[in-house]
Amino acid sequence: MTTSTQGFTGRHMLLATCSFFAVVIGVNVTMAWFASSSWSGLVVENTYVASQEFNAKAAAMKAMAASGIIGKLSLAGGRIHYDIRNRDGSPTLVDEVAANFKRPVGDHEDFHVAFTKIGEGQFESQHRVASGDWIVEVVSRKEGRVVMHEASRLDTAGFGE
């Protein structure tokens, strides 16, 4: 009885090639789906309008930085506290403070909080902040006029939920 061994045939080569490309295409489709479903990529609604407003916004931000007003955000057990002070350490007179908490990637956990005034220059809000990285944009107003607009990156990993 004789057994025939054919070795590596054209059929084997076809299967190896098809398997390779199936893996490559599968990985590409998976990565494209994750990329498109996790972040919109949208930074501004209209880039032309944003470019036209850039110089005015930059000048306003420079003026705010020169004013010496400093805001400090702190978290403690489901409470968010915001303290805003003048250069000399005295409380800044503002009527309302609001904050937008945004994840650096993705928007499914983003939220907005309006603070309640608990004293001159002191504001507080109740909201649990999930652990991780956040970009926090805080806007303080006095009689509808923006007094301070700041954005900072915050890592809440050490604060717990």
C-alpha positions, -999 to +999 in steps of 0.1 A: +000+000+000+014+033-011+006+067+005+010+098-014+021+130+003+016+161-018+033+186+005+024+222+002+000+226-027-018+255-044-048+249-023-027+254+009-013+286-006-048+299-014-060+291+022-030+308+037-034+339+016-072+341+022-067+336+059-041+363+061-062+389+043-093+379+063-074+387+095-061+420+082-095+431+069-112+419+102-088+439+123-092+470+101-130+468+102-129+464+140-105+493+145-125+516+122-157+507+141-141+515+175-126+548+161-160+560+147-181+549+177-159+562+205-153+598+195-169+621+171-137+640+163-157+672+164-139+701+181-159+730+168-192+731+148-180+754+121-142+758+116-146+790+095-166+808+122-142+796+149-112+810+129-129+844+126-136+845+164-101+833+174-084+867+178-112+882+199-113+851+221-075+851+225-076+888+236-103+881+261-084+851+276-052+873+279-072+899+297-086+873+321-051+859+327-038+895+334-066+902+359-050+878+384-083+860+392-076+824+402-102+796+404-097+764+424-118+733+419-119+705+445-138+673+449-149+656+481-173+627+483-199+636+457-194+674+462-177+697+438-163+729+454-151+759+434-133+788+451-125+820+431-101+846+443-086+879+432-048+884+430-047+897+466-065+866+479-099+884+484-130+866+471-140+876+435-175+889+433-194+867+409-231+857+407-230+824+390-206+796+382-211+766+359-189+738+348-187+714+320-170+681+327-158+663+295-139+632+289-108+637+267-122+610+244-158+603+240-188+622+252-211+596+268-201+606+303-200+643+299-221+664+322-229+700+331-232+714+367-245+747+380-230+757+413-248+771+443-233+801+460-223+793+496-203+825+503-185+852+485-162+835+460-173+800+472-196+778+452-206+741+456-225+715+436-235+679+443-225+654+416-205+622+416-175+624+393-164+591+379-128+581+383-104+590+355-093+619+333-116+649+328-113+683+310-132+708+332-144+741+317-155+765+344-173+798+336-179+825+363-203+854+356-212+887+373-244+902+361-243+881+329-207+892+320-180+865+320-155+873+348-134+841+345-134+813+319-109+786+324-103+750+314-081+725+331-074+688+330-083+669+361-074+633+372-100+620+397-084+586+401-073+594+437-107+608+447-128+577+444-164+578+432 
